Amino acid sequence: MGTVIKQLYRKMSGNMEYCFNIESSESLGDAAIKKLALLLADGFIARTVSPQPHFSGARVVELGPRLNFATAWSSNMVSICRASDLPQITRVE
């Protein structure tokens, strides 16, 4: 199986949310998604992370790094995922 991309969202305020683009070497099961939600959550509170975006429409703008550049934050997050028994995670931006 090839690369799989999954998004998780964390609402930051009434008009802003983080969108985490998660690249993995295989599909993520429910247990892996729950573990990722805890790692990405605000204060390890899983309900602060959602698989569905909080905002939609033509006025939504997404900002992030170039896809051909892996950030230091992503490298650190992949290391945390591997230490948390999520070795299939290859990138998080």
Order of alpha helices (4+ residues) and beta strands (2+ residues): beta-beta-alpha-beta-alpha-beta
